[in-house]
Amino acid sequence: MNKAELISVVSGKTGLSRKDSEKALNAAFDAITASLEAGEKVQLVGFGVFDVKRREKRIGRNPRTKEAIEVPPTRVPIFKAGKALREAVAPENE
């Protein structure tokens, strides 16, 4: 499912117009992004947790030349699925 398909599903389930559904989804994505940029965790009970993980600097290798290079420290977004989402995707009774 891509963003346009998600907008259509939200529009159908909420009765909002496609334009209003797109605005709502974009606002939600922007709020999640802003919280992560500020270093805050976003917890959506039953769905999951968006967080930021810090990766320390490390030594990597250039695959072409095999030369050692220093990879700088960085922050990466992570998502951990909640229990309800995990159970919906992989029910235990299979």
PyMOL Python script that loads the backbone (N, CA, C, O; Angstrom):
from pymol import cmd

cmd.read_pdbstr("""\
ATOM      1  N   MET A   1       0.848  -1.172   0.000  1.00  0.00           N
ATOM      2  CA  MET A   1       0.000   0.000   0.000  1.00  0.00           C
ATOM      3  C   MET A   1       0.894   1.235   0.000  1.00  0.00           C
ATOM      4  O   MET A   1       1.836   1.338   0.786  1.00  0.00           O
ATOM      5  N   ASN A   2       0.586   2.162  -0.887  1.00  0.00           N
ATOM      6  CA  ASN A   2       1.337   3.409  -0.907  1.00  0.00           C
ATOM      7  C   ASN A   2       0.497   4.515  -0.261  1.00  0.00           C
ATOM      8  O   ASN A   2      -0.614   4.263   0.204  1.00  0.00           O
ATOM      9  N   LYS A   3       1.027   5.729  -0.235  1.00  0.00           N
ATOM     10  CA  LYS A   3       0.360   6.834   0.452  1.00  0.00           C
ATOM     11  C   LYS A   3      -1.000   7.149  -0.167  1.00  0.00           C
ATOM     12  O   LYS A   3      -1.962   7.393   0.561  1.00  0.00           O
ATOM     13  N   ALA A   4      -1.097   7.147  -1.493  1.00  0.00           N
ATOM     14  CA  ALA A   4      -2.363   7.450  -2.166  1.00  0.00           C
ATOM     15  C   ALA A   4      -3.428   6.411  -1.805  1.00  0.00           C
ATOM     16  O   ALA A   4      -4.588   6.755  -1.579  1.00  0.00           O
ATOM     17  N   GLU A   5      -3.027   5.148  -1.755  1.00  0.00           N
ATOM     18  CA  GLU A   5      -3.970   4.093  -1.377  1.00  0.00           C
ATOM     19  C   GLU A   5      -4.399   4.236   0.083  1.00  0.00           C
ATOM     20  O   GLU A   5      -5.560   4.007   0.419  1.00  0.00           O
ATOM     21  N   LEU A   6      -3.461   4.613   0.942  1.00  0.00           N
ATOM     22  CA  LEU A   6      -3.786   4.835   2.352  1.00  0.00           C
ATOM     23  C   LEU A   6      -4.782   5.980   2.497  1.00  0.00           C
ATOM     24  O   LEU A   6      -5.716   5.889   3.294  1.00  0.00           O
ATOM     25  N   ILE A   7      -4.596   7.037   1.750  1.00  0.00           N
ATOM     26  CA  ILE A   7      -5.517   8.175   1.774  1.00  0.00           C
ATOM     27  C   ILE A   7      -6.916   7.719   1.354  1.00  0.00           C
ATOM     28  O   ILE A   7      -7.906   8.129   1.960  1.00  0.00           O
ATOM     29  N   SER A   8      -7.006   6.884   0.334  1.00  0.00           N
ATOM     30  CA  SER A   8      -8.300   6.376  -0.126  1.00  0.00           C
ATOM     31  C   SER A   8      -8.984   5.538   0.952  1.00  0.00           C
ATOM     32  O   SER A   8     -10.191   5.661   1.162  1.00  0.00           O
ATOM     33  N   VAL A   9      -8.224   4.692   1.628  1.00  0.00           N
ATOM     34  CA  VAL A   9      -8.790   3.858   2.687  1.00  0.00           C
ATOM     35  C   VAL A   9      -9.288   4.724   3.838  1.00  0.00           C
ATOM     36  O   VAL A   9     -10.390   4.514   4.344  1.00  0.00           O
ATOM     37  N   VAL A  10      -8.479   5.698   4.253  1.00  0.00           N
ATOM     38  CA  VAL A  10      -8.883   6.594   5.350  1.00  0.00           C
ATOM     39  C   VAL A  10     -10.126   7.372   4.952  1.00  0.00           C
ATOM     40  O   VAL A  10     -11.043   7.530   5.758  1.00  0.00           O
ATOM     41  N   SER A  11     -10.165   7.849   3.741  1.00  0.00           N
ATOM     42  CA  SER A  11     -11.318   8.585   3.250  1.00  0.00           C
ATOM     43  C   SER A  11     -12.575   7.720   3.298  1.00  0.00           C
ATOM     44  O   SER A  11     -13.631   8.175   3.737  1.00  0.00           O
ATOM     45  N   GLY A  12     -12.459   6.479   2.848  1.00  0.00           N
ATOM     46  CA  GLY A  12     -13.599   5.567   2.852  1.00  0.00           C
ATOM     47  C   GLY A  12     -14.086   5.208   4.239  1.00  0.00           C
ATOM     48  O   GLY A  12     -15.290   5.081   4.463  1.00  0.00           O
ATOM     49  N   LYS A  13     -13.149   5.041   5.187  1.00  0.00           N
ATOM     50  CA  LYS A  13     -13.529   4.634   6.541  1.00  0.00           C
ATOM     51  C   LYS A  13     -14.046   5.789   7.391  1.00  0.00           C
ATOM     52  O   LYS A  13     -14.845   5.576   8.303  1.00  0.00           O
ATOM     53  N   THR A  14     -13.599   7.006   7.103  1.00  0.00           N
ATOM     54  CA  THR A  14     -13.996   8.140   7.932  1.00  0.00           C
ATOM     55  C   THR A  14     -15.111   8.977   7.335  1.00  0.00           C
ATOM     56  O   THR A  14     -15.773   9.732   8.047  1.00  0.00           O
ATOM     57  N   GLY A  15     -15.324   8.848   6.033  1.00  0.00           N
ATOM     58  CA  GLY A  15     -16.318   9.684   5.381  1.00  0.00           C
ATOM     59  C   GLY A  15     -15.792  11.072   5.044  1.00  0.00           C
ATOM     60  O   GLY A  15     -16.539  11.915   4.547  1.00  0.00           O
ATOM     61  N   LEU A  16     -14.510  11.316   5.311  1.00  0.00           N
ATOM     62  CA  LEU A  16     -13.891  12.589   4.948  1.00  0.00           C
ATOM     63  C   LEU A  16     -13.581  12.592   3.460  1.00  0.00           C
ATOM     64  O   LEU A  16     -13.475  11.535   2.839  1.00  0.00           O
ATOM     65  N   SER A  17     -13.439  13.766   2.898  1.00  0.00           N
ATOM     66  CA  SER A  17     -13.037  13.845   1.494  1.00  0.00           C
ATOM     67  C   SER A  17     -11.583  13.376   1.385  1.00  0.00           C
ATOM     68  O   SER A  17     -10.856  13.317   2.377  1.00  0.00           O
ATOM     69  N   ARG A  18     -11.181  13.048   0.161  1.00  0.00           N
ATOM     70  CA  ARG A  18      -9.791  12.623  -0.050  1.00  0.00           C
ATOM     71  C   ARG A  18      -8.832  13.738   0.346  1.00  0.00           C
ATOM     72  O   ARG A  18      -7.774  13.483   0.921  1.00  0.00           O
ATOM     73  N   LYS A  19      -9.207  14.969   0.036  1.00  0.00           N
ATOM     74  CA  LYS A  19      -8.343  16.112   0.354  1.00  0.00           C
ATOM     75  C   LYS A  19      -8.183  16.270   1.871  1.00  0.00           C
ATOM     76  O   LYS A  19      -7.078  16.504   2.360  1.00  0.00           O
ATOM     77  N   ASP A  20      -9.300  16.140   2.617  1.00  0.00           N
ATOM     78  CA  ASP A  20      -9.242  16.250   4.078  1.00  0.00           C
ATOM     79  C   ASP A  20      -8.481  15.073   4.684  1.00  0.00           C
ATOM     80  O   ASP A  20      -7.742  15.244   5.654  1.00  0.00           O
ATOM     81  N   SER A  21      -8.658  13.888   4.121  1.00  0.00           N
ATOM     82  CA  SER A  21      -7.924  12.714   4.600  1.00  0.00           C
ATOM     83  C   SER A  21      -6.432  12.888   4.394  1.00  0.00           C
ATOM     84  O   SER A  21      -5.631  12.525   5.255  1.00  0.00           O
ATOM     85  N   GLU A  22      -6.059  13.447   3.242  1.00  0.00           N
ATOM     86  CA  GLU A  22      -4.638  13.693   2.962  1.00  0.00           C
ATOM     87  C   GLU A  22      -4.068  14.706   3.952  1.00  0.00           C
ATOM     88  O   GLU A  22      -2.957  14.532   4.453  1.00  0.00           O
ATOM     89  N   LYS A  23      -4.829  15.765   4.234  1.00  0.00           N
ATOM     90  CA  LYS A  23      -4.378  16.766   5.211  1.00  0.00           C
ATOM     91  C   LYS A  23      -4.188  16.141   6.590  1.00  0.00           C
ATOM     92  O   LYS A  23      -3.207  16.428   7.277  1.00  0.00           O
ATOM     93  N   ALA A  24      -5.132  15.283   6.994  1.00  0.00           N
ATOM     94  CA  ALA A  24      -5.042  14.632   8.306  1.00  0.00           C
ATOM     95  C   ALA A  24      -3.827  13.715   8.392  1.00  0.00           C
ATOM     96  O   ALA A  24      -3.100  13.731   9.385  1.00  0.00           O
ATOM     97  N   LEU A  25      -3.609  12.913   7.344  1.00  0.00           N
ATOM     98  CA  LEU A  25      -2.450  12.022   7.340  1.00  0.00           C
ATOM     99  C   LEU A  25      -1.145  12.805   7.336  1.00  0.00           C
ATOM    100  O   LEU A  25      -0.216  12.469   8.070  1.00  0.00           O
ATOM    101  N   ASN A  26      -1.070  13.848   6.513  1.00  0.00           N
ATOM    102  CA  ASN A  26       0.144  14.668   6.473  1.00  0.00           C
ATOM    103  C   ASN A  26       0.404  15.332   7.821  1.00  0.00           C
ATOM    104  O   ASN A  26       1.554  15.433   8.248  1.00  0.00           O
ATOM    105  N   ALA A  27      -0.653  15.785   8.494  1.00  0.00           N
ATOM    106  CA  ALA A  27      -0.496  16.395   9.816  1.00  0.00           C
ATOM    107  C   ALA A  27       0.029  15.372  10.819  1.00  0.00           C
ATOM    108  O   ALA A  27       0.885  15.691  11.644  1.00  0.00           O
ATOM    109  N   ALA A  28      -0.481  14.145  10.751  1.00  0.00           N
ATOM    110  CA  ALA A  28      -0.014  13.088  11.657  1.00  0.00           C
ATOM    111  C   ALA A  28       1.459  12.766  11.391  1.00  0.00           C
ATOM    112  O   ALA A  28       2.254  12.643  12.322  1.00  0.00           O
ATOM    113  N   PHE A  29       1.811  12.631  10.107  1.00  0.00           N
ATOM    114  CA  PHE A  29       3.209  12.337   9.765  1.00  0.00           C
ATOM    115  C   PHE A  29       4.132  13.474  10.194  1.00  0.00           C
ATOM    116  O   PHE A  29       5.228  13.233  10.700  1.00  0.00           O
ATOM    117  N   ASP A  30       3.687  14.707   9.993  1.00  0.00           N
ATOM    118  CA  ASP A  30       4.493  15.866  10.395  1.00  0.00           C
ATOM    119  C   ASP A  30       4.688  15.914  11.906  1.00  0.00           C
ATOM    120  O   ASP A  30       5.773  16.247  12.382  1.00  0.00           O
ATOM    121  N   ALA A  31       3.638  15.581  12.666  1.00  0.00           N
ATOM    122  CA  ALA A  31       3.736  15.588  14.126  1.00  0.00           C
ATOM    123  C   ALA A  31       4.703  14.508  14.612  1.00  0.00           C
ATOM    124  O   ALA A  31       5.494  14.745  15.525  1.00  0.00           O
ATOM    125  N   ILE A  32       4.641  13.334  14.007  1.00  0.00           N
ATOM    126  CA  ILE A  32       5.562  12.255  14.375  1.00  0.00           C
ATOM    127  C   ILE A  32       6.994  12.661  14.044  1.00  0.00           C
ATOM    128  O   ILE A  32       7.900  12.464  14.854  1.00  0.00           O
ATOM    129  N   THR A  33       7.200  13.225  12.859  1.00  0.00           N
ATOM    130  CA  THR A  33       8.533  13.653  12.448  1.00  0.00           C
ATOM    131  C   THR A  33       9.084  14.728  13.381  1.00  0.00           C
ATOM    132  O   THR A  33      10.246  14.661  13.781  1.00  0.00           O
ATOM    133  N   ALA A  34       8.266  15.712  13.729  1.00  0.00           N
ATOM    134  CA  ALA A  34       8.710  16.795  14.609  1.00  0.00           C
ATOM    135  C   ALA A  34       9.092  16.257  15.987  1.00  0.00           C
ATOM    136  O   ALA A  34      10.076  16.706  16.575  1.00  0.00           O
ATOM    137  N   SER A  35       8.327  15.307  16.502  1.00  0.00           N
ATOM    138  CA  SER A  35       8.653  14.718  17.806  1.00  0.00           C
ATOM    139  C   SER A  35       9.964  13.957  17.759  1.00  0.00           C
ATOM    140  O   SER A  35      10.777  14.053  18.679  1.00  0.00           O
ATOM    141  N   LEU A  36      10.173  13.202  16.692  1.00  0.00           N
ATOM    142  CA  LEU A  36      11.425  12.448  16.560  1.00  0.00           C
ATOM    143  C   LEU A  36      12.613  13.385  16.397  1.00  0.00           C
ATOM    144  O   LEU A  36      13.683  13.126  16.948  1.00  0.00           O
ATOM    145  N   GLU A  37      12.437  14.483  15.641  1.00  0.00           N
ATOM    146  CA  GLU A  37      13.513  15.466  15.485  1.00  0.00           C
ATOM    147  C   GLU A  37      13.900  16.063  16.826  1.00  0.00           C
ATOM    148  O   GLU A  37      15.068  16.367  17.064  1.00  0.00           O
ATOM    149  N   ALA A  38      12.907  16.232  17.709  1.00  0.00           N
ATOM    150  CA  ALA A  38      13.155  16.795  19.034  1.00  0.00           C
ATOM    151  C   ALA A  38      13.693  15.751  20.013  1.00  0.00           C
ATOM    152  O   ALA A  38      13.957  16.062  21.174  1.00  0.00           O
ATOM    153  N   GLY A  39      13.854  14.512  19.543  1.00  0.00           N
ATOM    154  CA  GLY A  39      14.383  13.457  20.400  1.00  0.00           C
ATOM    155  C   GLY A  39      13.337  12.804  21.280  1.00  0.00           C
ATOM    156  O   GLY A  39      13.678  12.091  22.223  1.00  0.00           O
ATOM    157  N   GLU A  40      12.065  13.038  20.983  1.00  0.00           N
ATOM    158  CA  GLU A  40      10.977  12.460  21.779  1.00  0.00           C
ATOM    159  C   GLU A  40      10.510  11.145  21.164  1.00  0.00           C
ATOM    160  O   GLU A  40      10.629  10.926  19.958  1.00  0.00           O
ATOM    161  N   LYS A  41       9.980  10.283  22.015  1.00  0.00           N
ATOM    162  CA  LYS A  41       9.414   9.011  21.601  1.00  0.00           C
ATOM    163  C   LYS A  41       7.935   9.223  21.300  1.00  0.00           C
ATOM    164  O   LYS A  41       7.274   9.997  21.993  1.00  0.00           O
ATOM    165  N   VAL A  42       7.403   8.551  20.280  1.00  0.00           N
ATOM    166  CA  VAL A  42       5.986   8.631  19.944  1.00  0.00           C
ATOM    167  C   VAL A  42       5.383   7.246  20.165  1.00  0.00           C
ATOM    168  O   VAL A  42       5.708   6.300  19.447  1.00  0.00           O
ATOM    169  N   GLN A  43       4.494   7.128  21.171  1.00  0.00           N
ATOM    170  CA  GLN A  43       3.873   5.856  21.504  1.00  0.00           C
ATOM    171  C   GLN A  43       2.418   5.865  21.066  1.00  0.00           C
ATOM    172  O   GLN A  43       1.639   6.716  21.497  1.00  0.00           O
ATOM    173  N   LEU A  44       2.054   4.923  20.215  1.00  0.00           N
ATOM    174  CA  LEU A  44       0.677   4.752  19.782  1.00  0.00           C
ATOM    175  C   LEU A  44       0.223   3.396  20.320  1.00  0.00           C
ATOM    176  O   LEU A  44       0.534   2.356  19.740  1.00  0.00           O
ATOM    177  N   VAL A  45      -0.511   3.416  21.427  1.00  0.00           N
ATOM    178  CA  VAL A  45      -0.894   2.195  22.134  1.00  0.00           C
ATOM    179  C   VAL A  45      -1.623   1.246  21.186  1.00  0.00           C
ATOM    180  O   VAL A  45      -2.563   1.638  20.494  1.00  0.00           O
ATOM    181  N   GLY A  46      -1.178   0.002  21.168  1.00  0.00           N
ATOM    182  CA  GLY A  46      -1.761  -1.018  20.316  1.00  0.00           C
ATOM    183  C   GLY A  46      -1.151  -1.065  18.926  1.00  0.00           C
ATOM    184  O   GLY A  46      -1.290  -2.066  18.223  1.00  0.00           O
ATOM    185  N   PHE A  47      -0.475   0.008  18.519  1.00  0.00           N
ATOM    186  CA  PHE A  47       0.142   0.040  17.191  1.00  0.00           C
ATOM    187  C   PHE A  47       1.646  -0.115  17.287  1.00  0.00           C
ATOM    188  O   PHE A  47       2.213  -1.034  16.695  1.00  0.00           O
ATOM    189  N   GLY A  48       2.304   0.778  18.030  1.00  0.00           N
ATOM    190  CA  GLY A  48       3.745   0.675  18.167  1.00  0.00           C
ATOM    191  C   GLY A  48       4.385   1.952  18.663  1.00  0.00           C
ATOM    192  O   GLY A  48       3.703   2.910  19.027  1.00  0.00           O
ATOM    193  N   VAL A  49       5.703   1.949  18.670  1.00  0.00           N
ATOM    194  CA  VAL A  49       6.487   3.064  19.187  1.00  0.00           C
ATOM    195  C   VAL A  49       7.494   3.496  18.130  1.00  0.00           C
ATOM    196  O   VAL A  49       8.246   2.678  17.599  1.00  0.00           O
ATOM    197  N   PHE A  50       7.498   4.796  17.832  1.00  0.00           N
ATOM    198  CA  PHE A  50       8.523   5.393  16.987  1.00  0.00           C
ATOM    199  C   PHE A  50       9.546   6.019  17.927  1.00  0.00           C
ATOM    200  O   PHE A  50       9.175   6.707  18.878  1.00  0.00           O
ATOM    201  N   ASP A  51      10.822   5.788  17.670  1.00  0.00           N
ATOM    202  CA  ASP A  51      11.868   6.330  18.533  1.00  0.00           C
ATOM    203  C   ASP A  51      13.088   6.653  17.680  1.00  0.00           C
ATOM    204  O   ASP A  51      13.130   6.332  16.492  1.00  0.00           O
ATOM    205  N   VAL A  52      14.073   7.287  18.293  1.00  0.00           N
ATOM    206  CA  VAL A  52      15.321   7.611  17.611  1.00  0.00           C
ATOM    207  C   VAL A  52      16.444   6.877  18.329  1.00  0.00           C
ATOM    208  O   VAL A  52      16.550   6.922  19.555  1.00  0.00           O
ATOM    209  N   LYS A  53      17.275   6.206  17.556  1.00  0.00           N
ATOM    210  CA  LYS A  53      18.409   5.478  18.111  1.00  0.00           C
ATOM    211  C   LYS A  53      19.686   6.163  17.656  1.00  0.00           C
ATOM    212  O   LYS A  53      19.801   6.571  16.501  1.00  0.00           O
ATOM    213  N   ARG A  54      20.626   6.287  18.546  1.00  0.00           N
ATOM    214  CA  ARG A  54      21.914   6.897  18.210  1.00  0.00           C
ATOM    215  C   ARG A  54      22.905   5.794  17.863  1.00  0.00           C
ATOM    216  O   ARG A  54      23.077   4.835  18.614  1.00  0.00           O
ATOM    217  N   ARG A  55      23.549   5.946  16.718  1.00  0.00           N
ATOM    218  CA  ARG A  55      24.612   5.029  16.320  1.00  0.00           C
ATOM    219  C   ARG A  55      25.936   5.744  16.505  1.00  0.00           C
ATOM    220  O   ARG A  55      26.139   6.839  15.979  1.00  0.00           O
ATOM    221  N   GLU A  56      26.829   5.130  17.245  1.00  0.00           N
ATOM    222  CA  GLU A  56      28.144   5.706  17.508  1.00  0.00           C
ATOM    223  C   GLU A  56      29.001   5.636  16.248  1.00  0.00           C
ATOM    224  O   GLU A  56      28.695   4.902  15.308  1.00  0.00           O
ATOM    225  N   LYS A  57      30.078   6.417  16.250  1.00  0.00           N
ATOM    226  CA  LYS A  57      30.984   6.350  15.092  1.00  0.00           C
ATOM    227  C   LYS A  57      31.633   4.973  15.059  1.00  0.00           C
ATOM    228  O   LYS A  57      31.811   4.324  16.090  1.00  0.00           O
ATOM    229  N   ARG A  58      31.982   4.547  13.852  1.00  0.00           N
ATOM    230  CA  ARG A  58      32.569   3.221  13.692  1.00  0.00           C
ATOM    231  C   ARG A  58      33.460   3.216  12.454  1.00  0.00           C
ATOM    232  O   ARG A  58      33.460   4.154  11.656  1.00  0.00           O
ATOM    233  N   ILE A  59      34.199   2.159  12.323  1.00  0.00           N
ATOM    234  CA  ILE A  59      35.064   1.994  11.161  1.00  0.00           C
ATOM    235  C   ILE A  59      34.339   1.088  10.167  1.00  0.00           C
ATOM    236  O   ILE A  59      33.920  -0.017  10.511  1.00  0.00           O
ATOM    237  N   GLY A  60      34.198   1.565   8.948  1.00  0.00           N
ATOM    238  CA  GLY A  60      33.578   0.793   7.881  1.00  0.00           C
ATOM    239  C   GLY A  60      34.577   0.545   6.773  1.00  0.00           C
ATOM    240  O   GLY A  60      35.729   0.968   6.865  1.00  0.00           O
ATOM    241  N   ARG A  61      34.146  -0.134   5.730  1.00  0.00           N
ATOM    242  CA  ARG A  61      35.026  -0.434   4.594  1.00  0.00           C
ATOM    243  C   ARG A  61      34.357   0.011   3.304  1.00  0.00           C
ATOM    244  O   ARG A  61      33.163  -0.208   3.099  1.00  0.00           O
ATOM    245  N   ASN A  62      35.150   0.644   2.434  1.00  0.00           N
ATOM    246  CA  ASN A  62      34.685   0.968   1.101  1.00  0.00           C
ATOM    247  C   ASN A  62      34.661  -0.346   0.330  1.00  0.00           C
ATOM    248  O   ASN A  62      35.704  -0.984   0.185  1.00  0.00           O
ATOM    249  N   PRO A  63      33.488  -0.774  -0.174  1.00  0.00           N
ATOM    250  CA  PRO A  63      33.423  -2.082  -0.829  1.00  0.00           C
ATOM    251  C   PRO A  63      34.283  -2.187  -2.096  1.00  0.00           C
ATOM    252  O   PRO A  63      34.723  -3.280  -2.452  1.00  0.00           O
ATOM    253  N   ARG A  64      34.522  -1.078  -2.769  1.00  0.00           N
ATOM    254  CA  ARG A  64      35.333  -1.128  -3.997  1.00  0.00           C
ATOM    255  C   ARG A  64      36.814  -1.243  -3.695  1.00  0.00           C
ATOM    256  O   ARG A  64      37.510  -2.093  -4.249  1.00  0.00           O
ATOM    257  N   THR A  65      37.294  -0.367  -2.797  1.00  0.00           N
ATOM    258  CA  THR A  65      38.738  -0.309  -2.556  1.00  0.00           C
ATOM    259  C   THR A  65      39.172  -1.072  -1.321  1.00  0.00           C
ATOM    260  O   THR A  65      40.368  -1.271  -1.107  1.00  0.00           O
ATOM    261  N   LYS A  66      38.225  -1.502  -0.508  1.00  0.00           N
ATOM    262  CA  LYS A  66      38.498  -2.191   0.768  1.00  0.00           C
ATOM    263  C   LYS A  66      39.204  -1.280   1.769  1.00  0.00           C
ATOM    264  O   LYS A  66      39.721  -1.741   2.787  1.00  0.00           O
ATOM    265  N   GLU A  67      39.218   0.017   1.469  1.00  0.00           N
ATOM    266  CA  GLU A  67      39.858   0.991   2.350  1.00  0.00           C
ATOM    267  C   GLU A  67      38.988   1.228   3.585  1.00  0.00           C
ATOM    268  O   GLU A  67      37.765   1.328   3.479  1.00  0.00           O
ATOM    269  N   ALA A  68      39.624   1.318   4.754  1.00  0.00           N
ATOM    270  CA  ALA A  68      38.902   1.598   5.995  1.00  0.00           C
ATOM    271  C   ALA A  68      38.508   3.073   6.017  1.00  0.00           C
ATOM    272  O   ALA A  68      39.325   3.948   5.730  1.00  0.00           O
ATOM    273  N   ILE A  69      37.262   3.336   6.357  1.00  0.00           N
ATOM    274  CA  ILE A  69      36.785   4.715   6.473  1.00  0.00           C
ATOM    275  C   ILE A  69      36.038   4.856   7.790  1.00  0.00           C
ATOM    276  O   ILE A  69      35.474   3.894   8.311  1.00  0.00           O
ATOM    277  N   GLU A  70      36.046   6.069   8.312  1.00  0.00           N
ATOM    278  CA  GLU A  70      35.336   6.318   9.564  1.00  0.00           C
ATOM    279  C   GLU A  70      33.911   6.764   9.230  1.00  0.00           C
ATOM    280  O   GLU A  70      33.702   7.734   8.502  1.00  0.00           O
ATOM    281  N   VAL A  71      32.942   6.035   9.775  1.00  0.00           N
ATOM    282  CA  VAL A  71      31.535   6.380   9.587  1.00  0.00           C
ATOM    283  C   VAL A  71      31.148   7.257  10.785  1.00  0.00           C
ATOM    284  O   VAL A  71      31.278   6.825  11.930  1.00  0.00           O
ATOM    285  N   PRO A  72      30.676   8.480  10.532  1.00  0.00           N
ATOM    286  CA  PRO A  72      30.378   9.389  11.638  1.00  0.00           C
ATOM    287  C   PRO A  72      29.160   8.929  12.450  1.00  0.00           C
ATOM    288  O   PRO A  72      28.353   8.138  11.963  1.00  0.00           O
ATOM    289  N   PRO A  73      29.030   9.421  13.682  1.00  0.00           N
ATOM    290  CA  PRO A  73      27.848   9.074  14.482  1.00  0.00           C
ATOM    291  C   PRO A  73      26.597   9.652  13.827  1.00  0.00           C
ATOM    292  O   PRO A  73      26.651  10.685  13.159  1.00  0.00           O
ATOM    293  N   THR A  74      25.488   8.981  14.028  1.00  0.00           N
ATOM    294  CA  THR A  74      24.242   9.436  13.423  1.00  0.00           C
ATOM    295  C   THR A  74      23.051   9.013  14.274  1.00  0.00           C
ATOM    296  O   THR A  74      23.168   8.160  15.154  1.00  0.00           O
ATOM    297  N   ARG A  75      21.912   9.623  13.996  1.00  0.00           N
ATOM    298  CA  ARG A  75      20.658   9.240  14.645  1.00  0.00           C
ATOM    299  C   ARG A  75      19.757   8.643  13.574  1.00  0.00           C
ATOM    300  O   ARG A  75      19.636   9.196  12.481  1.00  0.00           O
ATOM    301  N   VAL A  76      19.122   7.510  13.888  1.00  0.00           N
ATOM    302  CA  VAL A  76      18.241   6.854  12.929  1.00  0.00           C
ATOM    303  C   VAL A  76      16.884   6.592  13.570  1.00  0.00           C
ATOM    304  O   VAL A  76      16.812   6.243  14.749  1.00  0.00           O
ATOM    305  N   PRO A  77      15.807   6.758  12.805  1.00  0.00           N
ATOM    306  CA  PRO A  77      14.484   6.453  13.343  1.00  0.00           C
ATOM    307  C   PRO A  77      14.273   4.937  13.389  1.00  0.00           C
ATOM    308  O   PRO A  77      14.721   4.208  12.504  1.00  0.00           O
ATOM    309  N   ILE A  78      13.585   4.479  14.433  1.00  0.00           N
ATOM    310  CA  ILE A  78      13.253   3.064  14.548  1.00  0.00           C
ATOM    311  C   ILE A  78      11.770   2.939  14.877  1.00  0.00           C
ATOM    312  O   ILE A  78      11.161   3.877  15.390  1.00  0.00           O
ATOM    313  N   PHE A  79      11.198   1.787  14.584  1.00  0.00           N
ATOM    314  CA  PHE A  79       9.806   1.501  14.908  1.00  0.00           C
ATOM    315  C   PHE A  79       9.738   0.136  15.552  1.00  0.00           C
ATOM    316  O   PHE A  79      10.299  -0.831  15.035  1.00  0.00           O
ATOM    317  N   LYS A  80       9.053   0.052  16.681  1.00  0.00           N
ATOM    318  CA  LYS A  80       8.848  -1.222  17.354  1.00  0.00           C
ATOM    319  C   LYS A  80       7.346  -1.468  17.399  1.00  0.00           C
ATOM    320  O   LYS A  80       6.602  -0.692  17.999  1.00  0.00           O
ATOM    321  N   ALA A  81       6.904  -2.542  16.766  1.00  0.00           N
ATOM    322  CA  ALA A  81       5.478  -2.859  16.693  1.00  0.00           C
ATOM    323  C   ALA A  81       4.931  -3.201  18.075  1.00  0.00           C
ATOM    324  O   ALA A  81       5.596  -3.860  18.874  1.00  0.00           O
ATOM    325  N   GLY A  82       3.707  -2.742  18.344  1.00  0.00           N
ATOM    326  CA  GLY A  82       3.027  -3.064  19.593  1.00  0.00           C
ATOM    327  C   GLY A  82       2.448  -4.467  19.553  1.00  0.00           C
ATOM    328  O   GLY A  82       2.394  -5.101  18.499  1.00  0.00           O
ATOM    329  N   LYS A  83       2.018  -4.944  20.706  1.00  0.00           N
ATOM    330  CA  LYS A  83       1.513  -6.307  20.829  1.00  0.00           C
ATOM    331  C   LYS A  83       0.305  -6.555  19.915  1.00  0.00           C
ATOM    332  O   LYS A  83       0.238  -7.586  19.245  1.00  0.00           O
ATOM    333  N   ALA A  84      -0.640  -5.622  19.886  1.00  0.00           N
ATOM    334  CA  ALA A  84      -1.837  -5.810  19.063  1.00  0.00           C
ATOM    335  C   ALA A  84      -1.481  -5.905  17.581  1.00  0.00           C
ATOM    336  O   ALA A  84      -2.054  -6.725  16.864  1.00  0.00           O
ATOM    337  N   LEU A  85      -0.558  -5.093  17.119  1.00  0.00           N
ATOM    338  CA  LEU A  85      -0.134  -5.137  15.719  1.00  0.00           C
ATOM    339  C   LEU A  85       0.591  -6.442  15.423  1.00  0.00           C
ATOM    340  O   LEU A  85       0.344  -7.068  14.392  1.00  0.00           O
ATOM    341  N   ARG A  86       1.478  -6.854  16.311  1.00  0.00           N
ATOM    342  CA  ARG A  86       2.195  -8.135  16.109  1.00  0.00           C
ATOM    343  C   ARG A  86       1.223  -9.303  16.036  1.00  0.00           C
ATOM    344  O   ARG A  86       1.368 -10.185  15.191  1.00  0.00           O
ATOM    345  N   GLU A  87       0.227  -9.307  16.925  1.00  0.00           N
ATOM    346  CA  GLU A  87      -0.747 -10.407  16.932  1.00  0.00           C
ATOM    347  C   GLU A  87      -1.645 -10.361  15.699  1.00  0.00           C
ATOM    348  O   GLU A  87      -2.044 -11.413  15.198  1.00  0.00           O
ATOM    349  N   ALA A  88      -1.973  -9.179  15.199  1.00  0.00           N
ATOM    350  CA  ALA A  88      -2.816  -9.071  14.008  1.00  0.00           C
ATOM    351  C   ALA A  88      -2.080  -9.578  12.774  1.00  0.00           C
ATOM    352  O   ALA A  88      -2.688 -10.171  11.883  1.00  0.00           O
ATOM    353  N   VAL A  89      -0.778  -9.347  12.722  1.00  0.00           N
ATOM    354  CA  VAL A  89       0.020  -9.745  11.562  1.00  0.00           C
ATOM    355  C   VAL A  89       0.345 -11.241  11.607  1.00  0.00           C
ATOM    356  O   VAL A  89       0.325 -11.915  10.577  1.00  0.00           O
ATOM    357  N   ALA A  90       0.639 -11.749  12.781  1.00  0.00           N
ATOM    358  CA  ALA A  90       1.038 -13.156  12.922  1.00  0.00           C
ATOM    359  C   ALA A  90       0.256 -13.794  14.070  1.00  0.00           C
ATOM    360  O   ALA A  90       0.791 -13.941  15.168  1.00  0.00           O
ATOM    361  N   PRO A  91      -0.997 -14.174  13.835  1.00  0.00           N
ATOM    362  CA  PRO A  91      -1.788 -14.784  14.913  1.00  0.00           C
ATOM    363  C   PRO A  91      -1.128 -16.061  15.418  1.00  0.00           C
ATOM    364  O   PRO A  91      -0.517 -16.804  14.650  1.00  0.00           O
ATOM    365  N   GLU A  92      -1.258 -16.304  16.706  1.00  0.00           N
ATOM    366  CA  GLU A  92      -0.613 -17.457  17.326  1.00  0.00           C
ATOM    367  C   GLU A  92      -1.273 -18.784  16.925  1.00  0.00           C
ATOM    368  O   GLU A  92      -0.651 -19.838  17.059  1.00  0.00           O
ATOM    369  N   ASN A  93      -2.509 -18.750  16.441  1.00  0.00           N
ATOM    370  CA  ASN A  93      -3.213 -20.002  16.142  1.00  0.00           C
ATOM    371  C   ASN A  93      -2.893 -20.565  14.754  1.00  0.00           C
ATOM    372  O   ASN A  93      -3.588 -21.468  14.289  1.00  0.00           O
ATOM    373  N   GLU A  94      -1.880 -20.063  14.099  1.00  0.00           N
ATOM    374  CA  GLU A  94      -1.523 -20.612  12.775  1.00  0.00           C
ATOM    375  C   GLU A  94      -0.691 -21.846  12.923  1.00  0.00           C
ATOM    376  O   GLU A  94      -0.296 -22.448  11.924  1.00  0.00           O
TER     377      GLU A  94
END
""", "prot")
cmd.dss("prot")
cmd.show_as("cartoon", "prot")
cmd.util.cbc("prot")
cmd.orient("prot")
